[in-house]
Structures are given as C-alpha cells and as structure tokens.
Amino acid sequence: MNVTIAGSGIAGGYLARLLERKGITVDIYDGMDHDTRCRCRSCGWGAPTGIKTYLADVGLDFNDYLIEPMSSMNFDGLVAKTPLCTLNKPRLIKDLARDTGLKQQNLEPEEADNYDIVVDATGIARAFLPPCWSDLTMPTLQHRVVVESRGDETLKAGACGNRIPGLGYLWIFPVGNNHYHIGTGGIGLVGLDSLLDRFYQDLSGRFSFTRLCSCRGSVRVASPYYSTPFFYKKTRKDGTSQVIIGIGESVGTVDPFTGEGIIFSLECAKIFADSWPDYKQYTRSVLARFAWMKKERETLDYLLSREGKGGPRLRDRWRFFQNARRSGIGLPVLEAFRKIGPLSQWVERPDEKF
Ligand SMILES: Cc1cc2nc3c(=O)[nH]c(=O)nc-3n(C[C@H](O)[C@H](O)[C@H](O)COP(=O)(O)OP(=O)(O)OC[C@H]3O[C@@H](n4cnc5c(N)ncnc54)[C@H](O)[C@@H]3O)c2cc1C
C-alpha cells in the first residue's frame, strides 16, 4: 500500500513525521507557490503555548520557534491574560518537512493516481476531496509592519471586533523586533484595505506604521461537520480502488469564531496517525473532538441569516464565552457575554479605544 500526502503545511508535515515514527513511509508533495514574502500561506502565526506537547511528540523544541509570548492581550479595550504566543511558522513548516523527502512540486491528479491512499492536506485548496457539504470561508488581509512608538508606549498584542462591521475582527500580533502582523478578516467583508488603513490612522498619534508586505488569504470556517466528506473512494483506470482522505483545514479543523487553525491541524493529524489505517474511526473521532466547531458554525449561520439580524442569542453569547475559556483567555464571564468578541455587528461600546 503506497501513500502520499498532498500539502506540507502544518497538518501534512506533522502527519509525515508521525507516520514515519510508526514506520510508514510516505511521499509528500508541496509546490509552496504562495505569493507571500515569507513563502508561506498567509497567517498570523499565533498559537497557544500548549502546542509544545505536539512539537515534542515529533522531537521538536517549542523554544526554537517561540517569537513572543502574548501573555496579556487587549480585546476591544479589555486586557486579559492569555496562553498565546507567536511562533516562527515558516521555520516550523521547514523543520517538519526536513528529512521527509519533500517533493517541491504540487501533486497533480495524474501523479496522484499512482498511490493507493492520497491524504489531502492542501488546506483551503482541498485539491483532492470533493467539495465540502456546506463550505464557509472568510477572506483576510494581513500586513507585516514595523511599529515605532512616538512615546514610550508599546503596541499591545490584541484583537478587536468593534472596529469591523459584520462578522469579523482585526488582530495585532507581535512577531519580533517591533514587527507585527496586523490583519483583518470577516465573512462577506469587502474593503479590508480601508479597515486596516483606518486602524493605522486612528493610532497614528501614538505610533508610526511602516508596511513591509501584504498578503490576502482566506480561511475555512465551515467546521469539520460541514466539511464532510472526509474520505472518498475512487476507482482508478486500471480498476483498482484508491482512498482520498483529508486532514487539517481541508476538512475544516479551524475555530469558526477566530480562524485559529494551527493547533487544531496538528491535533487532527495526530488523530489520523493514531487511528491509522481506520479512516472511518478517524472521521468519527474528528467529528466528536471538534463538535464544538459545529455549534460555532451554527452561530455564524444564525447571525448571517435574516433572523440573526436582531443580534446574538443567549446560546451564541455562551458559545463565545466558552470559546474564550477553551483558548485559556481570562475574559470575565460578563465581559465575554457583553463583548461577544469578533461577532461585532452588535457593537455595544463602539467608541472604546484600542
Ligand atoms: C490571514 C490568516 C491568518 C491566520 N492566522 C492564524 C493564526 O494566527 N493562528 C492560527 O492558529 N491559525 C491562523 N490561520 C489559520 C491557519 O493558517 C490554518 O488553519 C493552518 O495553517 C492550516 O494548516 P493546514 O496544514 O491544514 O493547511 P495549510 O497551512 O494551508 O497548508 C496546505 C499546504 O498545501 C499545499 N498545497 C495546496 N495544493 C497542493 C497540491 N495540489 N499539492 C501539494 N500541495 C498543495 C499548500 O502549498 C500549503 O503549503 C490564519 C489563516 C489566515 C488566512
């Protein structure tokens, strides 16, 4: 049985390493043809420090990738403790792929036919699986900027929803040496450039911003449940069968409220490796583990619907609170209920200063 992984991002690279540890050899392909300065897919590089256990499982040391802790963050004017940090994601992806024999080209369908199992780890592209049952994606725009303080203040890491219309938010992640990833995303949002420009304008009295690069992207916030099917059996030209099976963002392991996908892609790859070769069990485990993502997706659907125009229901606010708690963000329950973070269509204190 020969196996290939299409995509050497976080999920694909990690899976290659995990399978290798089980004595399973795979061919891994990735053309890495991203139109970005860092040669990686557009990403904020934010992750919880809990990622260290996943890295340790494949012999990598978290401290080699840590850029800055974000132990306190500003959420729409409220400062809360968090277990988040920024990581050198390009280096991590490179190290995950080291010694895996990565073929630096995309896997093409004709080539894929040579394999009995094709793992689709192609992220947003979902290049091999059939379309998601009910997809939902969020367009994004991110800049890398140098931030200079006009006084002695440091720009705090944070996320704000009250600057963004509709279902979206803006993030400020420090990535070392006064460099920041400042980005925004929102479902159905247009004019992302002007939202970032307004942010720079509003803070221009306190900080100067010099843009180094800019990238557009998109993140799948559909949830795993709505990203089924996870696997697909196909008959090849010679009559033999082939299985295509997805991991990571290709099957929606991304937090629908925040777009956070790094740690969940690792977790998904781990579930895959632990269930190998039982892909039905794998599917069941992923759906069970990420059942909360289905609920968040349902909140998004509700808020995007006509009925949702009246604002979030109690259950939507509860899901937001649980989201913050799951991420280890110390938002007091009442604040979490009141702010409802990125779900900012219903701004309650629009004049709050970042
Ligand atoms: C602007 C933005 C900011 C984000 N910020 C964060 C953040 O701060 N923290 C966080 O946790 N998540 C963030 N995310 C989400 C996160 O980047 C992804 O969810 C995560 O990287 C998914 O990992 P993956 O390995 O499944 O997919 P990807 O990282 O997208 O990797 C897929 C790989 O497949 C390759 N590929 C595509 N087609 C083919 C093919 N035919 N053959 C071979 N290879 C192919 C691509 O080149 C790519 O390298 C952000 C997303 C965006 C868009």
The ligand as a Tripos MOL2 file, in Angstrom:
@<TRIPOS>MOLECULE
LIG
   53    58     1     0     0
SMALL
NO_CHARGES

@<TRIPOS>ATOM
      1 C1         -4.6830   35.6090    7.2180 C.3       1 LIG1
      2 C2         -4.7300   34.3660    8.0540 C.ar      1 LIG1
      3 C3         -4.2680   34.4270    9.3580 C.ar      1 LIG1
      4 C4         -4.2690   33.2740   10.1540 C.ar      1 LIG1
      5 N1         -3.7530   33.3660   11.3890 N.ar      1 LIG1
      6 C5         -3.7360   32.2780   12.1750 C.ar      1 LIG1
      7 C6         -3.1350   32.3410   13.4590 C.ar      1 LIG1
      8 O1         -2.5950   33.3620   13.8610 O.2       1 LIG1
      9 N2         -3.1660   31.2280   14.2290 N.ar      1 LIG1
     10 C7         -3.7400   30.0620   13.7900 C.ar      1 LIG1
     11 O2         -3.7660   29.0810   14.5510 O.2       1 LIG1
     12 N3         -4.2870   29.9680   12.5500 N.ar      1 LIG1
     13 C8         -4.2740   31.0360   11.7320 C.ar      1 LIG1
     14 N4         -4.7810   30.9340   10.4670 N.ar      1 LIG1
     15 C9         -5.2600   29.6270   10.0040 C.3       1 LIG1
     16 C10        -4.0740   28.6840    9.7400 C.3       1 LIG1
     17 O3         -3.1000   29.3330    8.9440 O.3       1 LIG1
     18 C11        -4.5250   27.4090    9.0260 C.3       1 LIG1
     19 O4         -5.7450   26.9550    9.5390 O.3       1 LIG1
     20 C12        -3.4920   26.3090    9.1530 C.3       1 LIG1
     21 O5         -2.2550   26.7110    8.6140 O.3       1 LIG1
     22 C13        -3.9950   25.0910    8.3860 C.3       1 LIG1
     23 O6         -2.9560   24.1710    8.2410 O.3       1 LIG1
     24 P1         -3.0380   23.0820    7.0650 P.3       1 LIG1
     25 O7         -1.7390   22.3720    7.1100 O.co2     1 LIG1
     26 O8         -4.2910   22.3250    7.1580 O.co2     1 LIG1
     27 O9         -3.1360   23.9440    5.7180 O.3       1 LIG1
     28 P2         -2.0680   24.9470    5.1100 P.3       1 LIG1
     29 O10        -1.2120   25.5330    6.1460 O.co2     1 LIG1
     30 O11        -2.8270   25.8950    4.2430 O.co2     1 LIG1
     31 O12        -1.1660   24.0110    4.1900 O.3       1 LIG1
     32 C14        -1.6520   23.4860    2.9740 C.3       1 LIG1
     33 C15        -0.4670   23.2460    2.0640 C.3       1 LIG1
     34 O13        -0.9330   22.5460    0.8990 O.3       1 LIG1
     35 C16        -0.1950   22.9970   -0.2170 C.3       1 LIG1
     36 N5         -0.9120   22.6190   -1.4320 N.ar      1 LIG1
     37 C17        -2.0190   23.1690   -1.9860 C.ar      1 LIG1
     38 N6         -2.3680   22.4880   -3.0940 N.ar      1 LIG1
     39 C18        -1.4840   21.4780   -3.2290 C.ar      1 LIG1
     40 C19        -1.3290   20.3940   -4.1760 C.ar      1 LIG1
     41 N7         -2.1400   20.2180   -5.1980 N.pl3     1 LIG1
     42 N8         -0.2870   19.5400   -3.9990 N.ar      1 LIG1
     43 C20         0.5730   19.6840   -2.9550 C.ar      1 LIG1
     44 N9          0.4770   20.6620   -2.0360 N.ar      1 LIG1
     45 C21        -0.5380   21.5540   -2.1770 C.ar      1 LIG1
     46 C22        -0.0350   24.4830    0.0310 C.3       1 LIG1
     47 O14         1.0820   24.9960   -0.6780 O.3       1 LIG1
     48 C23         0.1600   24.5350    1.5490 C.3       1 LIG1
     49 O15         1.5290   24.5760    1.9140 O.3       1 LIG1
     50 C24        -4.7910   32.0510    9.6360 C.ar      1 LIG1
     51 C25        -5.2750   31.9960    8.3230 C.ar      1 LIG1
     52 C26        -5.2400   33.1310    7.5370 C.ar      1 LIG1
     53 C27        -5.7320   33.0420    6.1110 C.3       1 LIG1
@<TRIPOS>BOND
     1     1     2 1
     2     2     3 ar
     3     2    52 ar
     4     3     4 ar
     5     4     5 ar
     6     4    50 ar
     7     5     6 ar
     8     6     7 ar
     9     6    13 1
    10     7     8 2
    11     7     9 ar
    12     9    10 ar
    13    10    11 2
    14    10    12 ar
    15    12    13 ar
    16    13    14 ar
    17    14    15 1
    18    14    50 ar
    19    15    16 1
    20    16    17 1
    21    16    18 1
    22    18    19 1
    23    18    20 1
    24    20    21 1
    25    20    22 1
    26    22    23 1
    27    23    24 1
    28    24    25 2
    29    24    26 1
    30    24    27 1
    31    27    28 1
    32    28    29 2
    33    28    30 1
    34    28    31 1
    35    31    32 1
    36    32    33 1
    37    33    34 1
    38    33    48 1
    39    34    35 1
    40    35    36 1
    41    35    46 1
    42    36    37 ar
    43    36    45 ar
    44    37    38 ar
    45    38    39 ar
    46    39    40 ar
    47    39    45 ar
    48    40    41 1
    49    40    42 ar
    50    42    43 ar
    51    43    44 ar
    52    44    45 ar
    53    46    47 1
    54    46    48 1
    55    48    49 1
    56    50    51 ar
    57    51    52 ar
    58    52    53 1
@<TRIPOS>SUBSTRUCTURE
     1 LIG1         1 GROUP 0 **** ****
